[in-house]
Amino acid sequence: MNRSTSFRHPLAACSLGALLVLGACSTSKDASDDTDTVDTDTTEASLYQQLGGETAVRAVVAEFLSNVGGDATINWMFANTDLDRLGDLLHDQICAATGGGCTYGGATMAAAHEGMAITDAQFDALVGDLLDALDTLDVPYSPTFDGSALADPLITTLAGMRGDIVEDADGDQVYFNQLGGHASVEAVVDGLITRVAADSRINGFFASTDLDRLNDLLVEQICDATGGFCTYAGRDMMTAHAGLCIGDSDFDALVEDLLATLDDLGVPYSPTIDGSALADPLLQTLSGMRADIVEDCAS
């Protein structure tokens, strides 16, 4: 199905809600869910049944999660997610929303997503993944979700959740998003590690370091420190650098490599790192770590 490349479709609100709050969501079947959900006094089936019931809905969920896993815009948000459990939760949430006999018992979308700084771009990427799943499985929906196609009622039913999930719509309120989000942080870290590995002044400190693991930890640390949806799982700076005898000149060399990386990527910083340019807060944070990293081993 042809559609605009700018997705502002409401179904993603439900999907993002279930995806991002895996730990908070809890769904269960009503005791009567083994019985036919069609009212015995009418011939009209529930939307859940019209969509094809459990088999069809689970197929959409599986295709959707596959698309999300390959989507670099958002897949990093699910790096630690149990996808099997997530698939079950998504099925149950859709089942509840379409009259399939499930009861959703999780947190509200607003409460579950508070502080996640989700942007319109991330929301729209997820919508694209969902609509691609519907396209792949030939589940019809209309361009404007006007009720003329099978999936339209599902989409309109869940439309109201978008406003509870997107928190930093334009990506200009949270520093992590101002930096360009996960992709931009990854680019900075990749460039920095490449420069450090080639810098004879300090590359000896990393001779036995797993650079891929270091890369992941640095991305995680910067994401966490700048308000992104990450939790840094590494050691504190003092513990991580204890006994390495890193001097001020070594620290300065690292900073120079970072500044050169920012130059390569066109990320602006001010000459005095006074907070007036985009990268200044990041550089100020690094500068604040000097005391925990530099160690006088002369004595």
Secondary structure, 3 states (H helix, E strand, C coil): CCCCCCCCCCHHHHHHHHHHCCCCCCEEECCCCCCCCCCCCCCCCCHHHHCCHHHHHHHHHHHHHHHHHCCCCCHHHHCCCCHHHHHHHHHHHHHHHCCCCEEECCCCHHHHHCCCCCCHHHHHHHHHHHHHHHHHCCCCCCCCCCCCCCCHHHHHHCHHHHHHHCCCCCCCCCHHHHCCHHHHHHHHHHHHHHHHHCCCCCHHHHCCCCHHHHHHHHHHHHHHHCCCCCCCCCCCHHHHHCCCCCCHHHHHHHHHHHHHHHHHHCCCCCCCCCCCCCCHHHHHHHHCCHHHHCCCCCC
